[in-house]
Amino acid sequence: MTQFGTWQPKIRGRLYYNWPRGTCEEALRFTGSEQLGLEPYDLVIIGAGVVGCGLAYQLSQYELRVLLVDRLHDVGEGTSKANSAIIHTGYDAKPGTLESELLQEARAAWPDLAARLKIPVDPIGGIMLAVTDEQERQLVAAEKNAHANHATDVRILSAAEIREREPNASPDVRGGLLVPGESLGDPFMASIAYAEVALANGVDILLGTGIAGVELGQAPGAPLHHLVTDDGHRLPARRIINAAGLGSRRLADGYGGGAFDINPRRGQFVLFDKCARSLVRHMLLPMPSAHTKGVLVSPTIFGNLLAGPTAEDLPLGDPEATHTTVEGIRRVMEGGSRLVDGLAQQPVIATYAGARCSCNQGSYVIRYNDGAPGVVTVTGVRSTGLTTSNSLARHLVDGMQKELGLELSSDTVALDARPESAWPGWWRRPFEDRPPDARADHGCAVCFCEVISEGEIRDALDSPIRPRTMDALKRRTRALMGRCQGFDCQVPLAELVSGHTGIGIEQLTNNGPGSELVAPGQAVRPEEVSA
Ligand SMILES: Cc1cc2nc3c(=O)[nH]c(=O)nc-3n(C[C@H](O)[C@H](O)[C@H](O)COP(=O)(O)OP(=O)(O)OC[C@H]3O[C@@H](n4cnc5c(N)ncnc54)[C@H](O)[C@@H]3O)c2cc1C
């Protein structure tokens, strides 16, 4: 059974990378807006995070001309790649808010969505742990809040009941709240799956293209706007959706969007080796504060153990918003150790940080005809956007019908699923039962930690959103993501990618131009090694 198979549907959309010559195949290289056709787009979505990709997927079910554009070099490469990857039930949301409504809708929809799009989800459940007397007193209110959010299976557990379920829970645990519906998700696959289906259905995708500004059309009624890219290309659009996360404020300034203040709220994580996974059986959650859900300890869908995140407010534009720090990692270890005994003794294989789009005006700020007719701003999707990505997209499509007069006609041949055959065993817990790829034409393993074969890498390179960076490949296959973190496999992997795509080793990057694997002139060719 392979982890990754080929899916080569009839692709109706166009995919381009706005990269220098030689860094991807010429057929994938963006050279000018004429490649995208002369007709203006009905909608252009700025931001191919999980929110933008989810919206592209929903819009691709209708006969519309849609463009999804991102300044980064893969879909889901911003905040969407660095989170806790929990598919939340919304038990702790504030009842009556849009976030609570979208989470409830998502809770009902995820099992079917995951099955259709082949997004791994593991419903292991969560336990929120009270480790002080004060927190224990808060459990009754937390249970009531969960029930108000229709998470009626949530219930209080005694300390003894918790210890039975979680032998390594801290001896300080006084009690807790069982949340059976909390699930582990694959943080990367949601954006990729949405975008693949959207592309197959005719959505155009332009990566590596920052939008510098918007030229607003002046005609009354439904004016034609133009997006101006960082390198001066003009992209015509009847409607624009600003789903640019932490970039949304700067874009909104360019079209006169209403006031909102955002800042990155950094969350740092510690990732432990797979041997640490057995330390806990559920995701163990701390009691949340008004500021943050707090540091959790949880297995990951890939079979590791994860602790984090912190919640540190940084100024907008801070270049360190996704950096880890010694202090941050210390806080993660301290927070995690309050919940689980023995965490500090587990082997760490990586640390990372993501930056939530924290908005002073609240979560899920959505504005239609914001600054100009046909312009939509979606921002402040702070802590639950992976979970709500599809329900939010449906909400936005409804809103655009009502507020923008968007007319929808179903595309009768549009796909709304990825085939099972392409991901045999996609639903299987990868760490429990995954025999190595034994397909005759798939060659040897190239990543020994995660046991990924050459054939799986080639399949990933040929998948619809042709991944052309090492990070993009990693998110699809998990090569480079194991305990060696690429120490052993990066060179053979780079040779394999170069051989399959024709991109020179010197041009291969971790995450787009400027992050080359080797300094210019430093690549060692195999013939030089053997000489
Ligand atoms: C620490 C942490 C933990 C989290 N845990 C969870 C969780 O467990 N469960 C859950 O459901 N959610 C969680 N989230 C929240 C979730 O990750 C976010 O809500 C979601 O990723 C937001 O997606 P997005 O598309 O709005 O933003 P992004 O993924 O940031 O996408 C925005 C995109 O816009 C692009 N962009 C910006 N400016 C421009 C421009 N000028 N031109 C072109 N492109 C531009 C960026 O490159 C980026 O790719 C967590 C978040 C963090 C940080």
Ligand as a Chemical Component Dictionary entry (heavy atoms), coordinates in Angstrom:
data_LIG
# 
_chem_comp.id                   LIG 
_chem_comp.type                 NON-POLYMER 
_chem_comp.pdbx_formal_charge   0 
_chem_comp.three_letter_code    LIG 
# 
loop_
_chem_comp_atom.comp_id 
_chem_comp_atom.atom_id 
_chem_comp_atom.alt_atom_id 
_chem_comp_atom.type_symbol 
_chem_comp_atom.charge 
_chem_comp_atom.model_Cartn_x 
_chem_comp_atom.model_Cartn_y 
_chem_comp_atom.model_Cartn_z 
_chem_comp_atom.pdbx_ordinal 
LIG C1  C1  C 0 -0.011 28.186 16.456 1  
LIG C2  C2  C 0 -1.283 27.912 15.714 2  
LIG C3  C3  C 0 -2.100 26.835 16.058 3  
LIG C4  C4  C 0 -3.291 26.609 15.370 4  
LIG N1  N1  N 0 -4.010 25.478 15.620 5  
LIG C5  C5  C 0 -5.114 25.213 14.885 6  
LIG C6  C6  C 0 -5.822 23.999 15.060 7  
LIG O1  O1  O 0 -5.420 23.138 15.834 8  
LIG N2  N2  N 0 -6.945 23.804 14.344 9  
LIG C7  C7  C 0 -7.427 24.727 13.451 10 
LIG O2  O2  O 0 -8.476 24.508 12.868 11 
LIG N3  N3  N 0 -6.743 25.868 13.231 12 
LIG C8  C8  C 0 -5.609 26.133 13.912 13 
LIG N4  N4  N 0 -4.905 27.270 13.704 14 
LIG C9  C9  C 0 -5.464 28.273 12.825 15 
LIG C10 C10 C 0 -5.236 28.013 11.357 16 
LIG O3  O3  O 0 -3.923 27.590 11.108 17 
LIG C11 C11 C 0 -5.536 29.325 10.627 18 
LIG O4  O4  O 0 -6.816 29.782 10.999 19 
LIG C12 C12 C 0 -5.497 29.148 9.134  20 
LIG O5  O5  O 0 -4.307 28.542 8.719  21 
LIG C13 C13 C 0 -5.649 30.495 8.464  22 
LIG O6  O6  O 0 -5.601 30.289 7.088  23 
LIG P1  P1  P 0 -5.509 31.506 6.100  24 
LIG O7  O7  O 0 -5.717 30.965 4.738  25 
LIG O8  O8  O 0 -6.409 32.600 6.560  26 
LIG O9  O9  O 0 -4.048 32.108 6.308  27 
LIG P2  P2  P 0 -2.655 31.723 5.625  28 
LIG O10 O10 O 0 -2.418 30.279 5.624  29 
LIG O11 O11 O 0 -1.623 32.584 6.244  30 
LIG O12 O12 O 0 -2.875 32.158 4.112  31 
LIG C14 C14 C 0 -2.796 33.501 3.679  32 
LIG C15 C15 C 0 -1.990 33.503 2.406  33 
LIG O13 O13 O 0 -2.016 34.820 1.858  34 
LIG C16 C16 C 0 -0.798 35.018 1.194  35 
LIG N5  N5  N 0 -0.582 36.454 0.995  36 
LIG C17 C17 C 0 -0.451 37.391 1.948  37 
LIG N6  N6  N 0 -0.281 38.599 1.376  38 
LIG C18 C18 C 0 -0.291 38.414 0.028  39 
LIG C19 C19 C 0 -0.146 39.274 -1.094 40 
LIG N7  N7  N 0 0.026  40.591 -0.956 41 
LIG N8  N8  N 0 -0.189 38.734 -2.333 42 
LIG C20 C20 C 0 -0.374 37.393 -2.496 43 
LIG N9  N9  N 0 -0.505 36.535 -1.461 44 
LIG C21 C21 C 0 -0.479 37.042 -0.221 45 
LIG C22 C22 C 0 0.226  34.393 2.122  46 
LIG O14 O14 O 0 1.407  34.072 1.437  47 
LIG C23 C23 C 0 -0.525 33.160 2.637  48 
LIG O15 O15 O 0 -0.197 31.997 1.924  49 
LIG C24 C24 C 0 -3.699 27.508 14.363 50 
LIG C25 C25 C 0 -2.866 28.577 14.002 51 
LIG C26 C26 C 0 -1.644 28.740 14.643 52 
LIG C27 C27 C 0 -0.721 29.810 14.177 53 
# 
loop_
_chem_comp_bond.comp_id 
_chem_comp_bond.atom_id_1 
_chem_comp_bond.atom_id_2 
_chem_comp_bond.value_order 
_chem_comp_bond.pdbx_ordinal 
LIG C1  C2  SING 1  
LIG C2  C3  SING 2  
LIG C2  C26 DOUB 3  
LIG C3  C4  DOUB 4  
LIG C4  N1  SING 5  
LIG C4  C24 SING 6  
LIG N1  C5  DOUB 7  
LIG C5  C6  SING 8  
LIG C5  C8  SING 9  
LIG C6  O1  DOUB 10 
LIG C6  N2  SING 11 
LIG N2  C7  SING 12 
LIG C7  O2  DOUB 13 
LIG C7  N3  SING 14 
LIG N3  C8  DOUB 15 
LIG C8  N4  SING 16 
LIG N4  C9  SING 17 
LIG N4  C24 SING 18 
LIG C9  C10 SING 19 
LIG C10 O3  SING 20 
LIG C10 C11 SING 21 
LIG C11 O4  SING 22 
LIG C11 C12 SING 23 
LIG C12 O5  SING 24 
LIG C12 C13 SING 25 
LIG C13 O6  SING 26 
LIG O6  P1  SING 27 
LIG P1  O7  DOUB 28 
LIG P1  O8  SING 29 
LIG P1  O9  SING 30 
LIG O9  P2  SING 31 
LIG P2  O10 DOUB 32 
LIG P2  O11 SING 33 
LIG P2  O12 SING 34 
LIG O12 C14 SING 35 
LIG C14 C15 SING 36 
LIG C15 O13 SING 37 
LIG C15 C23 SING 38 
LIG O13 C16 SING 39 
LIG C16 N5  SING 40 
LIG C16 C22 SING 41 
LIG N5  C17 SING 42 
LIG N5  C21 SING 43 
LIG C17 N6  DOUB 44 
LIG N6  C18 SING 45 
LIG C18 C19 SING 46 
LIG C18 C21 DOUB 47 
LIG C19 N7  SING 48 
LIG C19 N8  DOUB 49 
LIG N8  C20 SING 50 
LIG C20 N9  DOUB 51 
LIG N9  C21 SING 52 
LIG C22 O14 SING 53 
LIG C22 C23 SING 54 
LIG C23 O15 SING 55 
LIG C24 C25 DOUB 56 
LIG C25 C26 SING 57 
LIG C26 C27 SING 58 
# 
